Amino acid sequence: MDDNSSKVPFVVPSCDSCDNPAVLEQAYSGRVLCNKHLAKSVRKKISKELRSQLPLEKGQHTTILVAVSGGKDSAVLLDVLVDLLGKRQDVTIVAGTVDEGIEGYRPPSIECAASLCERLGIEHHVVSYPELSFIEMDEVVRRLPLAIEKDNDAPRMACSYCGVFRRQGINHLAEQVKADVIALGHNLDDMAQTVLMNMVNADIERTLRLAPHTSTPVDGLSPRIVPLRWVPEQEVHLYALHRELPLHHEECPNARGALRWRHREMVAQMEADVPGTRHGLVRMADQVKALRDQVVELGGGETRPAPPEPCPRCGSPSSGAQCKACDMRDLLGVSF
């Protein structure tokens, strides 16, 4: 017979700011928080980053395009931005979604994004890949073997194509609504993964180009801001549930096997072993960018990247003979 009397009952710890049951222990800070104080912590981090990344000039109107996907990160970003800035007369917030054409995944997520925008009273724009003269991602996946057969150096993962096409979609939406700034929902985990990927590839240039772009805008492109960049993914999710935001919880079916997934697992393991690792990776990227600025200042040079030239085929900003999107169109056999 089992002796249940020897079992120790599980006790939910109390929030360190009140007596309510805690929902999260922040291993990197040592804090234990309930829903209310977690939400307060998340808002405080986002508010601080907004003040740093989004200087609002007196007497100047600012239009912010918030890239929303229907997922938790962009939902929390839009919800908090509306809460913090929605009543300002000198700020207009507009939401935009890029429809990549992934059957069974993108349609329900667009419904969630539209539902959130309706709830918050925010204008919502959607642009599809065919509208941008790209093929839908389901067709990209079908054509990938042919692209690789044509060029052995062609990207092998659908995410490589989707990332390039989606960036052009966001730029298109920003131009359509005349946005001064683009707000992206990259959380702390996303940022740390990107920094680690750049380190592994010895890609300092990509690290220097990481958002936020407040102090280093590129001519012809709306600067990106990333107000969630110090908020861990788990805290973003808990905040979204606390606020009962409409969310699409499914992962993109094409994401598994992508290089980012491996770095996602590595960052998660390092964070579990050494809490604060994610913060350290992002701080290191900030320090690299700051060092670049110091070197440039000592030399009296320019801190901003060289302005891109229009792609001769599609007119999109490009740093090469033609833009990356047109290179990928060629690989996939898409006419423009």
Secondary structure, 3 states (H helix, E strand, C coil): CCCHHHCCCCCCCECCCCCCECCEEECCCCEEECHHHHHHHHHHHHHHHHHHHCCCCCCCCEEEEEECCCCHHHHHHHHHHHHHHCCCCCEEEEEEEEECCCCCCHHHHHHHHHHHHHHHCCEEEEEECHHHCCCCHHHHHHHHHHHHHHCCCCCCCHHHHHHHHHHHHHHHHHHHCCCCEEECCCCHHHHHHHHHHHHHCCCHHHHHCCCCCCCCCCCCCCCEECCCCCCCHHHHHHHHHHCCCCCCCCCCCCCCCCHHHHHHHHHHHHHHHCCCHHHHHHHHHHHHHHHHHHHHHHHCCCCCCCCCEECCCCCCEECCCCCHHHHHHHHHCCCC
